[in-house]
Amino acid sequence: MKTLLFAAVLVLSSLAAAQQQQPFDTLIRNGRVVDGSGNPWIYADVGIVGDRIAFVGHAAPDVKAKRTIDATGLIIAPGFIDMLGQSELTLLIDKQAVSKLTQGITTEITGEGESVAPQNDATIAAQKDFLDHYHLTIDWQSLDEYFRRLEKQGSGINLGTYVGAAQLRRIAIGTENRPASPQELKQMEEMVDDAMNDGALGVSSALIYAPGNYASTEELIALAKVAARSGGIYASHIRNEGDSEMQALDEAFRIGREANIPVEIFHFKAAGKENWGKMPQAIAAVEKARAEGIDVNADQYPYIASATSLGAVIPPQYHAGGTDAFVGRLKDAATRAQIRKELEAPPVGTTENMWRGTGGPNGILIVSVLNPELKKYEGKNLAQIAQAENKDPFDAMLDFVIADHDNTGAVYFEMSEPDVRLAMQQPWISVDNDYSAINPEGPLGDTKSHPRAYGSFPRILGKYVRDEHLLPLEAAIRKFTSLPAQREHLRDRGLLRQNYFADITIFDPQKVHDVATFDDPNRTSEGIEYVFVNGVLSLEKGKLTGQLGGRGLRGPGYYARNYNPEGIPARGEVRGVITDEQGYPIGRAWVSLLDSSGKELGRMQTRYDGRYALPHAQPCAKCQVKVERMGFTSTSHELDYNGSNSLWFTFALKRKSTAEPRRR
């Protein structure tokens, strides 16, 4: 017994000595730790080494650290996760992510129906106005290529994304209002598979907008099934958030049930003045679905106004054919009369009516334009613009869309505070900004915005947690951290745990609050003191340091996940393209990397465009790359590989002769 006791004391002494000797890059002392789990806060110290949390506990007084932060009176929490952020392009314009970091956000999820990849000439051309205005070039096609550009440039925050169902429609079908053919649907399914392989978190839809609105439920189920195979989720701006919300929720539940996939409802709300007070029904619908075994969660922003394009007021069928066709229709008197009739009529079908939902022109605020001649109208509502131009408000709205070539951003006052508060209390609802990363001093701050862009998370901490006691602090932090990390399968994020990535937000619970308003939106929040992104101190005493710690975060289907930590590109790869003898790419060919004994080191199917990438970070002498595809003659190539660089091998497969005898 004495021997066992002595051994235990010796082990504890060794651990204490190791802790005292371990030099931390940063040691955060004397703060109250809210670890993200929902558990009550504790006093603890947090040590960081490299990009990881190395210690959570009570550090001895003589523990060495390159830097020590005294967090007395402050809360130490995991970095906040924005469940819908829209920053995929703005991070390439201004990589600092000012509006995110000053809220304590370290990770953003994006890709609402439209997504940053895949891209082709048509999808790039559709964004010409935006790209030209901000002098931005899209030089990628696949999601993997986008992530590599983001990683090369650097980013203030981590970014993960869905692949958008509307994006796939644009490539396979264009902007036509019609069902997908079997071949087009197959092409979209293959693009989902490619995107999941590149690291998409799942597939998303935005069903009030064209061309996403043109997809049937069956089409969405087919795409969701592909994402489900790689562990992804289905996330949706549902088909109606107002009059027909219950039917729209039922559609999302059906997709989850039939595709056997988790469901995330974007920016959960009861929209439209005629629907105020219906939040209990929407909550009951989700609770019922969950009780039936459907894995459904949601997210929200803490404001009574939404934001989207001004053109979104006009029903999606008028958007068919793209922006030029849409704007052209608005110039036709008969079409304008028909649109007016539809927007002023009682609710019909599933189309959401934001014109009626806001109570008309007084409830729609213009916040951003690209046409400089319209700049004077930013911050004014449609009623004020109509009066200034001596026009009927409806005509003023359509003329504005025409003049700005459907590039106008607007805010819609269409929700009630009691509904917002009730949703916030649900344990399955996380938080989103639904706005891109912007900077009040850069080119992205040249227009007005929605205050949620700068204030969502501090608003909850200040208004709803501290001042109104709607939520306990620990419950709010859980909504910001472990709940979204769990939902998105973000490995080693969302909690303050040893060996987790050092995404950490430190704030003053007595001072944290949002400053941005609808009248003056481009103002950063206050009370967020320090932010670490993957161990990089990105915000210090409320000011950006200029250091970039963000990474592209890959989903569970990422082809290199078994070889490399999340967000870190493969150190060594065997890459290339598989084509036929005429040079046409061959998708869905199997490519294997074998060692000299024939043991398989890696295996994958080529993407739709014939590309493959087999990560392998170890030297390999006399390896073989073997390629197999039904209908083609198998081939292989021997190589010596150092494990540190990318080697490229392109194979041209020979088609098998139809005269060849069948093997039995």
DAFEN-V424033 format. One record per residue. N is the residue number from 1. RES is the residue in three letters. SS is DSSP state (@ for helix, = for strand, . for the rest). PHI is phi as a letter, one per 30 degrees, with the letter a starting at -180 (* if undefined). D_LAST is the distance of its C-alpha to the last C-alpha in Angstrom with 1 decimal. Layout:
n: (N & N)
res: (RES & RES)
ss: (SS & SS)
phi: (PHI & PHI)
d_last: (D_LAST & D_LAST)
This chain:
n: (1 & 2 & 3 & 4 & 5 & 6 & 7 & 8 & 9 & 10 & 11 & 12 & 13 & 14 & 15 & 16 & 17 & 18 & 19 & 20 & 21 & 22 & 23 & 24 & 25 & 26 & 27 & 28 & 29 & 30 & 31 & 32 & 33 & 34 & 35 & 36 & 37 & 38 & 39 & 40 & 41 & 42 & 43 & 44 & 45 & 46 & 47 & 48 & 49 & 50 & 51 & 52 & 53 & 54 & 55 & 56 & 57 & 58 & 59 & 60 & 61 & 62 & 63 & 64 & 65 & 66 & 67 & 68 & 69 & 70 & 71 & 72 & 73 & 74 & 75 & 76 & 77 & 78 & 79 & 80 & 81 & 82 & 83 & 84 & 85 & 86 & 87 & 88 & 89 & 90 & 91 & 92 & 93 & 94 & 95 & 96 & 97 & 98 & 99 & 100 & 101 & 102 & 103 & 104 & 105 & 106 & 107 & 108 & 109 & 110 & 111 & 112 & 113 & 114 & 115 & 116 & 117 & 118 & 119 & 120 & 121 & 122 & 123 & 124 & 125 & 126 & 127 & 128 & 129 & 130 & 131 & 132 & 133 & 134 & 135 & 136 & 137 & 138 & 139 & 140 & 141 & 142 & 143 & 144 & 145 & 146 & 147 & 148 & 149 & 150 & 151 & 152 & 153 & 154 & 155 & 156 & 157 & 158 & 159 & 160 & 161 & 162 & 163 & 164 & 165 & 166 & 167 & 168 & 169 & 170 & 171 & 172 & 173 & 174 & 175 & 176 & 177 & 178 & 179 & 180 & 181 & 182 & 183 & 184 & 185 & 186 & 187 & 188 & 189 & 190 & 191 & 192 & 193 & 194 & 195 & 196 & 197 & 198 & 199 & 200 & 201 & 202 & 203 & 204 & 205 & 206 & 207 & 208 & 209 & 210 & 211 & 212 & 213 & 214 & 215 & 216 & 217 & 218 & 219 & 220 & 221 & 222 & 223 & 224 & 225 & 226 & 227 & 228 & 229 & 230 & 231 & 232 & 233 & 234 & 235 & 236 & 237 & 238 & 239 & 240 & 241 & 242 & 243 & 244 & 245 & 246 & 247 & 248 & 249 & 250 & 251 & 252 & 253 & 254 & 255 & 256 & 257 & 258 & 259 & 260 & 261 & 262 & 263 & 264 & 265 & 266 & 267 & 268 & 269 & 270 & 271 & 272 & 273 & 274 & 275 & 276 & 277 & 278 & 279 & 280 & 281 & 282 & 283 & 284 & 285 & 286 & 287 & 288 & 289 & 290 & 291 & 292 & 293 & 294 & 295 & 296 & 297 & 298 & 299 & 300 & 301 & 302 & 303 & 304 & 305 & 306 & 307 & 308 & 309 & 310 & 311 & 312 & 313 & 314 & 315 & 316 & 317 & 318 & 319 & 320 & 321 & 322 & 323 & 324 & 325 & 326 & 327 & 328 & 329 & 330 & 331 & 332 & 333 & 334 & 335 & 336 & 337 & 338 & 339 & 340 & 341 & 342 & 343 & 344 & 345 & 346 & 347 & 348 & 349 & 350 & 351 & 352 & 353 & 354 & 355 & 356 & 357 & 358 & 359 & 360 & 361 & 362 & 363 & 364 & 365 & 366 & 367 & 368 & 369 & 370 & 371 & 372 & 373 & 374 & 375 & 376 & 377 & 378 & 379 & 380 & 381 & 382 & 383 & 384 & 385 & 386 & 387 & 388 & 389 & 390 & 391 & 392 & 393 & 394 & 395 & 396 & 397 & 398 & 399 & 400 & 401 & 402 & 403 & 404 & 405 & 406 & 407 & 408 & 409 & 410 & 411 & 412 & 413 & 414 & 415 & 416 & 417 & 418 & 419 & 420 & 421 & 422 & 423 & 424 & 425 & 426 & 427 & 428 & 429 & 430 & 431 & 432 & 433 & 434 & 435 & 436 & 437 & 438 & 439 & 440 & 441 & 442 & 443 & 444 & 445 & 446 & 447 & 448 & 449 & 450 & 451 & 452 & 453 & 454 & 455 & 456 & 457 & 458 & 459 & 460 & 461 & 462 & 463 & 464 & 465 & 466 & 467 & 468 & 469 & 470 & 471 & 472 & 473 & 474 & 475 & 476 & 477 & 478 & 479 & 480 & 481 & 482 & 483 & 484 & 485 & 486 & 487 & 488 & 489 & 490 & 491 & 492 & 493 & 494 & 495 & 496 & 497 & 498 & 499 & 500 & 501 & 502 & 503 & 504 & 505 & 506 & 507 & 508 & 509 & 510 & 511 & 512 & 513 & 514 & 515 & 516 & 517 & 518 & 519 & 520 & 521 & 522 & 523 & 524 & 525 & 526 & 527 & 528 & 529 & 530 & 531 & 532 & 533 & 534 & 535 & 536 & 537 & 538 & 539 & 540 & 541 & 542 & 543 & 544 & 545 & 546 & 547 & 548 & 549 & 550 & 551 & 552 & 553 & 554 & 555 & 556 & 557 & 558 & 559 & 560 & 561 & 562 & 563 & 564 & 565 & 566 & 567 & 568 & 569 & 570 & 571 & 572 & 573 & 574 & 575 & 576 & 577 & 578 & 579 & 580 & 581 & 582 & 583 & 584 & 585 & 586 & 587 & 588 & 589 & 590 & 591 & 592 & 593 & 594 & 595 & 596 & 597 & 598 & 599 & 600 & 601 & 602 & 603 & 604 & 605 & 606 & 607 & 608 & 609 & 610 & 611 & 612 & 613 & 614 & 615 & 616 & 617 & 618 & 619 & 620 & 621 & 622 & 623 & 624 & 625 & 626 & 627 & 628 & 629 & 630 & 631 & 632 & 633 & 634 & 635 & 636 & 637 & 638 & 639 & 640 & 641 & 642 & 643 & 644 & 645 & 646 & 647 & 648 & 649 & 650 & 651 & 652 & 653 & 654 & 655 & 656 & 657 & 658 & 659 & 660 & 661 & 662 & 663 & 664)
res: (MET & LYS & THR & LEU & LEU & PHE & ALA & ALA & VAL & LEU & VAL & LEU & SER & SER & LEU & ALA & ALA & ALA & GLN & GLN & GLN & GLN & PRO & PHE & ASP & THR & LEU & ILE & ARG & ASN & GLY & ARG & VAL & VAL & ASP & GLY & SER & GLY & ASN & PRO & TRP & ILE & TYR & ALA & ASP & VAL & GLY & ILE & VAL & GLY & ASP & ARG & ILE & ALA & PHE & VAL & GLY & HIS & ALA & ALA & PRO & ASP & VAL & LYS & ALA & LYS & ARG & THR & ILE & ASP & ALA & THR & GLY & LEU & ILE & ILE & ALA & PRO & GLY & PHE & ILE & ASP & MET & LEU & GLY & GLN & SER & GLU & LEU & THR & LEU & LEU & ILE & ASP & LYS & GLN & ALA & VAL & SER & LYS & LEU & THR & GLN & GLY & ILE & THR & THR & GLU & ILE & THR & GLY & GLU & GLY & GLU & SER & VAL & ALA & PRO & GLN & ASN & ASP & ALA & THR & ILE & ALA & ALA & GLN & LYS & ASP & PHE & LEU & ASP & HIS & TYR & HIS & LEU & THR & ILE & ASP & TRP & GLN & SER & LEU & ASP & GLU & TYR & PHE & ARG & ARG & LEU & GLU & LYS & GLN & GLY & SER & GLY & ILE & ASN & LEU & GLY & THR & TYR & VAL & GLY & ALA & ALA & GLN & LEU & ARG & ARG & ILE & ALA & ILE & GLY & THR & GLU & ASN & ARG & PRO & ALA & SER & PRO & GLN & GLU & LEU & LYS & GLN & MET & GLU & GLU & MET & VAL & ASP & ASP & ALA & MET & ASN & ASP & GLY & ALA & LEU & GLY & VAL & SER & SER & ALA & LEU & ILE & TYR & ALA & PRO & GLY & ASN & TYR & ALA & SER & THR & GLU & GLU & LEU & ILE & ALA & LEU & ALA & LYS & VAL & ALA & ALA & ARG & SER & GLY & GLY & ILE & TYR & ALA & SER & HIS & ILE & ARG & ASN & GLU & GLY & ASP & SER & GLU & MET & GLN & ALA & LEU & ASP & GLU & ALA & PHE & ARG & ILE & GLY & ARG & GLU & ALA & ASN & ILE & PRO & VAL & GLU & ILE & PHE & HIS & PHE & LYS & ALA & ALA & GLY & LYS & GLU & ASN & TRP & GLY & LYS & MET & PRO & GLN & ALA & ILE & ALA & ALA & VAL & GLU & LYS & ALA & ARG & ALA & GLU & GLY & ILE & ASP & VAL & ASN & ALA & ASP & GLN & TYR & PRO & TYR & ILE & ALA & SER & ALA & THR & SER & LEU & GLY & ALA & VAL & ILE & PRO & PRO & GLN & TYR & HIS & ALA & GLY & GLY & THR & ASP & ALA & PHE & VAL & GLY & ARG & LEU & LYS & ASP & ALA & ALA & THR & ARG & ALA & GLN & ILE & ARG & LYS & GLU & LEU & GLU & ALA & PRO & PRO & VAL & GLY & THR & THR & GLU & ASN & MET & TRP & ARG & GLY & THR & GLY & GLY & PRO & ASN & GLY & ILE & LEU & ILE & VAL & SER & VAL & LEU & ASN & PRO & GLU & LEU & LYS & LYS & TYR & GLU & GLY & LYS & ASN & LEU & ALA & GLN & ILE & ALA & GLN & ALA & GLU & ASN & LYS & ASP & PRO & PHE & ASP & ALA & MET & LEU & ASP & PHE & VAL & ILE & ALA & ASP & HIS & ASP & ASN & THR & GLY & ALA & VAL & TYR & PHE & GLU & MET & SER & GLU & PRO & ASP & VAL & ARG & LEU & ALA & MET & GLN & GLN & PRO & TRP & ILE & SER & VAL & ASP & ASN & ASP & TYR & SER & ALA & ILE & ASN & PRO & GLU & GLY & PRO & LEU & GLY & ASP & THR & LYS & SER & HIS & PRO & ARG & ALA & TYR & GLY & SER & PHE & PRO & ARG & ILE & LEU & GLY & LYS & TYR & VAL & ARG & ASP & GLU & HIS & LEU & LEU & PRO & LEU & GLU & ALA & ALA & ILE & ARG & LYS & PHE & THR & SER & LEU & PRO & ALA & GLN & ARG & GLU & HIS & LEU & ARG & ASP & ARG & GLY & LEU & LEU & ARG & GLN & ASN & TYR & PHE & ALA & ASP & ILE & THR & ILE & PHE & ASP & PRO & GLN & LYS & VAL & HIS & ASP & VAL & ALA & THR & PHE & ASP & ASP & PRO & ASN & ARG & THR & SER & GLU & GLY & ILE & GLU & TYR & VAL & PHE & VAL & ASN & GLY & VAL & LEU & SER & LEU & GLU & LYS & GLY & LYS & LEU & THR & GLY & GLN & LEU & GLY & GLY & ARG & GLY & LEU & ARG & GLY & PRO & GLY & TYR & TYR & ALA & ARG & ASN & TYR & ASN & PRO & GLU & GLY & ILE & PRO & ALA & ARG & GLY & GLU & VAL & ARG & GLY & VAL & ILE & THR & ASP & GLU & GLN & GLY & TYR & PRO & ILE & GLY & ARG & ALA & TRP & VAL & SER & LEU & LEU & ASP & SER & SER & GLY & LYS & GLU & LEU & GLY & ARG & MET & GLN & THR & ARG & TYR & ASP & GLY & ARG & TYR & ALA & LEU & PRO & HIS & ALA & GLN & PRO & CYS & ALA & LYS & CYS & GLN & VAL & LYS & VAL & GLU & ARG & MET & GLY & PHE & THR & SER & THR & SER & HIS & GLU & LEU & ASP & TYR & ASN & GLY & SER & ASN & SER & LEU & TRP & PHE & THR & PHE & ALA & LEU & LYS & ARG & LYS & SER & THR & ALA & GLU & PRO & ARG & ARG & ARG)
ss: (. & @ & @ & @ & @ & @ & @ & @ & @ & @ & @ & @ & @ & @ & @ & @ & @ & @ & @ & @ & @ & . & . & = & = & = & = & = & = & = & = & = & = & = & . & . & . & . & . & . & . & = & = & = & = & = & = & = & = & . & . & = & = & = & = & = & = & . & . & . & . & . & . & . & = & = & = & = & = & = & . & . & . & . & = & = & = & = & . & = & = & = & . & . & . & . & . & . & . & @ & @ & @ & @ & . & . & . & . & @ & @ & @ & @ & . & . & . & = & = & = & = & = & = & . & . & . & . & . & . & . & . & . & . & @ & @ & @ & @ & @ & . & . & @ & @ & @ & @ & @ & @ & . & . & . & . & . & . & . & . & . & @ & @ & @ & @ & @ & @ & @ & @ & @ & @ & @ & . & . & . & . & = & = & = & = & . & = & = & @ & @ & @ & @ & @ & @ & @ & @ & . & . & . & . & . & . & . & . & . & @ & @ & @ & @ & @ & @ & @ & @ & @ & @ & @ & @ & @ & @ & @ & @ & @ & . & . & . & = & = & = & = & = & . & . & . & . & . & @ & @ & @ & . & . & @ & @ & @ & @ & @ & @ & @ & @ & @ & @ & @ & @ & @ & . & . & . & = & = & = & = & = & . & . & . & . & . & . & . & @ & @ & @ & @ & @ & @ & @ & @ & @ & @ & @ & @ & @ & @ & @ & . & . & . & = & = & = & . & . & . & . & . & . & . & @ & @ & @ & . & . & . & @ & @ & @ & @ & @ & @ & @ & @ & @ & @ & @ & @ & @ & . & . & . & . & = & = & = & = & = & . & . & . & . & = & = & = & = & = & @ & @ & @ & @ & . & . & @ & @ & @ & @ & . & . & . & @ & @ & @ & @ & @ & @ & @ & @ & . & . & @ & @ & @ & @ & @ & @ & @ & @ & @ & @ & @ & @ & . & . & . & . & . & . & . & . & . & @ & @ & @ & @ & . & . & . & @ & @ & @ & = & = & = & = & = & . & . & . & @ & @ & @ & @ & @ & @ & . & . & . & = & @ & @ & @ & @ & @ & @ & @ & @ & . & . & . & @ & @ & @ & @ & @ & @ & @ & @ & @ & @ & @ & . & . & . & . & . & = & = & = & = & = & . & . & . & @ & @ & @ & @ & @ & @ & @ & @ & . & . & . & . & = & = & = & . & . & . & . & . & . & . & . & . & . & . & @ & @ & @ & . & . & . & . & . & . & @ & @ & @ & @ & @ & @ & @ & @ & @ & @ & @ & @ & @ & @ & @ & @ & . & . & . & . & . & @ & @ & @ & @ & @ & @ & @ & @ & . & @ & @ & @ & @ & @ & @ & . & . & . & . & . & . & . & . & . & . & . & . & . & = & . & . & = & = & = & = & . & . & . & . & . & = & . & . & . & . & . & . & . & . & . & . & . & . & = & . & = & = & = & = & = & = & . & . & = & = & = & = & = & . & . & = & = & . & . & . & . & . & . & . & = & . & . & . & . & . & . & . & . & . & . & . & . & . & . & . & . & . & . & . & . & = & = & = & = & = & = & = & = & . & . & . & . & = & . & . & . & . & = & = & = & = & = & . & . & . & . & . & = & = & = & = & = & = & . & . & . & . & . & = & = & = & = & = & . & . & . & . & = & = & = & = & = & = & = & = & = & . & . & . & = & . & . & = & = & = & = & = & = & = & . & . & . & . & = & = & = & . & . & = & = & = & . & = & . & . & . & . & . & . & . & . & .)
phi: (* & d & d & d & d & d & d & d & d & d & d & d & d & d & d & d & d & d & d & d & d & d & d & d & d & b & b & c & c & i & c & c & d & c & d & j & d & j & d & d & d & b & d & a & c & b & c & c & b & i & c & b & d & c & a & b & l & c & d & d & e & c & d & d & a & d & b & b & c & d & c & e & i & c & c & c & b & d & e & d & c & d & d & a & c & i & c & e & c & d & d & d & c & b & d & d & h & e & d & d & d & d & c & j & d & c & b & b & c & b & j & c & i & d & b & d & a & d & b & b & e & d & d & d & d & d & c & e & e & d & d & d & d & c & h & c & c & c & c & b & c & c & d & e & d & d & e & d & d & d & d & d & d & j & b & d & b & d & b & b & b & d & c & d & d & d & d & d & d & e & d & d & b & j & c & d & c & a & d & d & d & e & d & d & d & d & d & d & d & d & d & d & d & d & d & d & d & d & j & d & d & l & c & b & b & b & c & c & c & d & c & e & d & d & d & d & e & d & d & d & d & d & d & d & d & d & d & d & d & c & i & d & b & c & c & b & d & d & d & a & c & b & e & c & d & d & d & d & d & e & d & d & d & d & d & d & d & d & c & h & b & d & b & b & c & d & h & e & a & c & c & j & e & d & c & d & j & c & e & e & d & d & d & d & d & d & d & d & d & d & d & d & j & d & d & b & b & a & b & a & c & c & b & c & b & c & a & a & d & d & d & d & d & d & e & d & d & d & c & e & j & j & d & d & d & d & d & d & d & d & d & c & d & d & d & d & d & d & d & e & e & d & d & c & d & e & e & b & i & c & d & d & c & d & d & d & d & c & i & j & d & d & c & b & c & d & c & a & b & c & d & d & d & c & e & d & c & d & i & c & d & d & d & d & d & d & d & d & c & h & b & d & e & d & d & d & d & d & d & d & d & d & d & c & h & h & c & d & c & b & c & b & d & b & b & c & d & e & d & d & d & d & d & d & d & d & d & c & c & c & b & b & d & h & a & d & d & b & b & d & c & c & d & d & c & d & b & d & a & c & e & d & e & c & b & e & d & d & d & d & d & d & d & d & c & d & d & c & h & d & b & d & e & d & d & d & d & e & d & d & b & d & d & d & d & d & d & c & h & d & d & i & b & j & b & c & b & e & i & d & d & d & c & b & c & b & b & c & d & d & c & d & a & d & c & d & b & d & d & b & d & d & b & d & d & b & j & d & c & b & b & c & b & h & i & c & d & c & b & b & h & i & c & d & d & i & d & c & c & d & b & d & c & c & d & d & c & e & d & c & d & d & c & b & d & e & i & c & d & d & d & b & b & c & b & l & b & c & b & d & d & c & j & d & d & c & d & i & d & c & c & b & c & c & d & d & c & j & d & d & c & a & a & a & c & d & d & e & c & i & d & b & a & c & d & a & c & b & e & a & c & h & d & b & c & c & b & b & a & e & j & b & d & d & b & a & b & d & a & c & b & d & i & c & b & c & c & c & b & c & c & c & d & c & d & d & d & d & d & d & d & d & c & c)
d_last: (70.3 & 72.4 & 69.6 & 67.1 & 69.7 & 70.4 & 66.7 & 66.3 & 69.3 & 68.0 & 64.7 & 66.6 & 68.9 & 66.1 & 64.5 & 67.8 & 68.4 & 65.0 & 65.8 & 69.2 & 67.8 & 64.9 & 65.9 & 64.7 & 64.4 & 66.0 & 67.6 & 68.6 & 71.4 & 73.4 & 71.4 & 70.2 & 66.5 & 64.6 & 61.1 & 59.1 & 58.1 & 60.9 & 62.8 & 66.6 & 67.7 & 68.8 & 70.8 & 68.5 & 68.0 & 64.8 & 63.8 & 61.4 & 59.7 & 57.7 & 55.7 & 55.6 & 58.0 & 58.9 & 61.5 & 62.8 & 65.9 & 69.4 & 69.7 & 72.5 & 75.4 & 74.7 & 71.0 & 70.6 & 69.0 & 69.2 & 70.3 & 71.6 & 71.9 & 74.4 & 72.9 & 76.0 & 76.2 & 72.7 & 69.4 & 66.4 & 63.1 & 59.5 & 59.1 & 58.9 & 55.6 & 56.0 & 53.3 & 53.6 & 55.3 & 54.4 & 55.1 & 51.9 & 53.9 & 57.4 & 56.5 & 55.8 & 59.3 & 61.1 & 59.2 & 62.0 & 61.1 & 64.8 & 64.7 & 61.9 & 63.2 & 66.7 & 65.2 & 63.5 & 60.0 & 57.7 & 54.3 & 53.5 & 50.5 & 50.1 & 48.0 & 49.3 & 47.0 & 47.5 & 46.3 & 46.8 & 43.2 & 41.1 & 43.4 & 43.2 & 45.9 & 46.7 & 47.1 & 49.3 & 51.4 & 52.0 & 53.7 & 55.9 & 59.2 & 58.6 & 57.1 & 59.9 & 62.6 & 61.4 & 60.3 & 56.8 & 53.7 & 50.2 & 48.2 & 45.0 & 42.0 & 40.0 & 41.4 & 40.7 & 42.8 & 45.6 & 45.7 & 46.0 & 48.9 & 50.6 & 50.2 & 51.6 & 54.6 & 55.3 & 56.0 & 58.7 & 56.3 & 52.7 & 50.6 & 47.4 & 46.0 & 43.8 & 41.7 & 43.5 & 41.9 & 44.6 & 43.7 & 40.1 & 41.4 & 43.7 & 40.8 & 38.3 & 40.9 & 44.3 & 47.3 & 46.8 & 47.4 & 44.3 & 41.1 & 38.1 & 35.4 & 31.8 & 31.0 & 34.3 & 33.6 & 30.2 & 32.1 & 34.7 & 32.2 & 30.7 & 34.2 & 35.0 & 32.0 & 33.3 & 36.8 & 35.9 & 34.1 & 37.4 & 39.5 & 40.5 & 41.9 & 40.4 & 40.8 & 44.2 & 45.8 & 49.3 & 49.6 & 53.2 & 52.5 & 50.8 & 48.0 & 46.8 & 48.7 & 46.5 & 43.4 & 42.6 & 42.0 & 38.4 & 37.9 & 39.5 & 37.4 & 34.2 & 35.6 & 36.9 & 33.6 & 32.2 & 35.3 & 35.1 & 31.7 & 33.6 & 36.6 & 38.8 & 41.4 & 42.4 & 46.0 & 48.0 & 51.2 & 51.0 & 51.5 & 55.1 & 57.4 & 60.4 & 60.9 & 57.3 & 56.4 & 55.3 & 52.7 & 51.5 & 51.2 & 49.2 & 46.7 & 46.3 & 45.9 & 43.2 & 41.2 & 41.6 & 40.6 & 37.5 & 36.2 & 37.1 & 39.1 & 42.7 & 45.2 & 48.2 & 50.9 & 52.7 & 56.5 & 57.1 & 60.2 & 62.0 & 62.8 & 65.6 & 69.1 & 68.4 & 65.8 & 67.9 & 67.9 & 64.4 & 62.9 & 63.1 & 60.8 & 58.2 & 58.4 & 58.1 & 55.0 & 53.3 & 54.5 & 53.1 & 49.7 & 49.8 & 50.8 & 47.8 & 45.5 & 45.1 & 45.5 & 48.1 & 50.8 & 53.1 & 55.4 & 58.8 & 61.6 & 65.2 & 66.9 & 67.9 & 66.7 & 63.3 & 62.5 & 60.3 & 60.7 & 63.6 & 61.2 & 59.2 & 62.1 & 60.9 & 58.0 & 54.5 & 54.0 & 56.7 & 54.8 & 51.9 & 51.3 & 52.6 & 56.0 & 57.6 & 56.7 & 58.0 & 61.2 & 61.7 & 61.5 & 64.2 & 66.6 & 66.3 & 69.2 & 67.3 & 64.4 & 66.8 & 68.5 & 65.3 & 64.3 & 67.8 & 67.5 & 64.2 & 65.6 & 68.9 & 67.4 & 66.6 & 63.1 & 60.4 & 56.7 & 55.0 & 56.5 & 58.7 & 62.2 & 63.7 & 66.8 & 67.9 & 66.7 & 69.0 & 71.9 & 71.9 & 73.0 & 75.1 & 71.9 & 69.9 & 70.8 & 69.8 & 68.8 & 67.1 & 67.0 & 65.8 & 68.4 & 71.5 & 73.8 & 72.7 & 73.2 & 76.6 & 74.9 & 72.8 & 74.2 & 75.5 & 74.2 & 73.6 & 76.9 & 78.7 & 76.8 & 77.5 & 81.2 & 81.4 & 79.8 & 81.7 & 78.6 & 77.1 & 74.8 & 71.7 & 72.3 & 73.1 & 69.7 & 67.7 & 69.9 & 69.2 & 65.4 & 65.8 & 68.1 & 65.8 & 62.7 & 61.2 & 61.6 & 64.2 & 63.8 & 65.7 & 66.6 & 66.6 & 69.0 & 67.1 & 66.8 & 69.4 & 70.4 & 70.1 & 66.4 & 65.7 & 67.4 & 65.6 & 62.1 & 63.1 & 63.7 & 60.2 & 58.3 & 55.0 & 56.5 & 56.4 & 58.3 & 57.5 & 59.7 & 57.7 & 59.3 & 58.5 & 60.2 & 63.4 & 66.5 & 70.0 & 71.1 & 68.2 & 66.8 & 64.9 & 68.3 & 69.8 & 69.1 & 69.8 & 67.1 & 66.6 & 68.3 & 65.1 & 63.9 & 66.5 & 67.4 & 64.8 & 64.5 & 68.1 & 69.2 & 67.5 & 68.9 & 72.4 & 72.9 & 70.7 & 70.6 & 74.0 & 76.3 & 75.0 & 73.3 & 70.5 & 67.9 & 68.4 & 67.7 & 64.8 & 63.1 & 63.4 & 62.1 & 59.1 & 58.4 & 58.7 & 56.4 & 54.2 & 53.4 & 51.9 & 50.3 & 48.5 & 47.5 & 46.0 & 44.4 & 46.7 & 46.2 & 49.5 & 51.7 & 54.1 & 56.0 & 58.5 & 56.6 & 56.4 & 53.5 & 53.1 & 53.6 & 57.3 & 57.6 & 61.1 & 63.7 & 67.3 & 69.8 & 73.3 & 73.1 & 76.8 & 76.4 & 72.9 & 72.9 & 71.7 & 74.1 & 72.3 & 73.6 & 72.8 & 76.0 & 75.3 & 71.6 & 70.9 & 72.4 & 70.7 & 70.9 & 73.2 & 72.9 & 69.6 & 70.9 & 67.9 & 64.2 & 61.7 & 58.2 & 55.9 & 59.0 & 60.7 & 64.2 & 63.9 & 66.9 & 70.1 & 73.1 & 71.8 & 71.3 & 68.1 & 67.9 & 65.7 & 63.1 & 59.5 & 57.2 & 54.7 & 50.9 & 47.9 & 46.4 & 42.6 & 40.9 & 38.6 & 35.4 & 36.8 & 34.2 & 36.6 & 38.1 & 36.6 & 38.1 & 41.5 & 44.3 & 44.6 & 46.2 & 45.7 & 43.4 & 41.0 & 42.9 & 40.0 & 36.8 & 34.1 & 34.0 & 32.9 & 31.3 & 27.8 & 27.9 & 26.0 & 27.4 & 30.2 & 31.4 & 30.3 & 29.5 & 26.1 & 26.3 & 23.9 & 22.3 & 21.9 & 24.3 & 24.7 & 27.6 & 26.9 & 29.5 & 29.7 & 27.9 & 24.9 & 26.4 & 26.1 & 29.6 & 28.8 & 26.2 & 26.7 & 25.5 & 27.4 & 30.1 & 30.4 & 32.1 & 29.5 & 31.8 & 30.8 & 33.1 & 32.2 & 35.4 & 36.0 & 39.5 & 39.1 & 39.0 & 35.7 & 35.6 & 32.5 & 30.6 & 27.5 & 26.7 & 23.0 & 21.9 & 18.5 & 18.1 & 15.4 & 15.7 & 17.5 & 17.0 & 17.8 & 21.2 & 23.7 & 27.4 & 29.6 & 33.0 & 36.0 & 37.3 & 40.7 & 39.8 & 42.9 & 42.1 & 39.6 & 37.3 & 35.7 & 32.5 & 31.2 & 27.7 & 26.9 & 23.1 & 21.7 & 19.7 & 16.3 & 16.8 & 15.7 & 15.2 & 12.4 & 9.3 & 6.4 & 3.8 & 0.0)
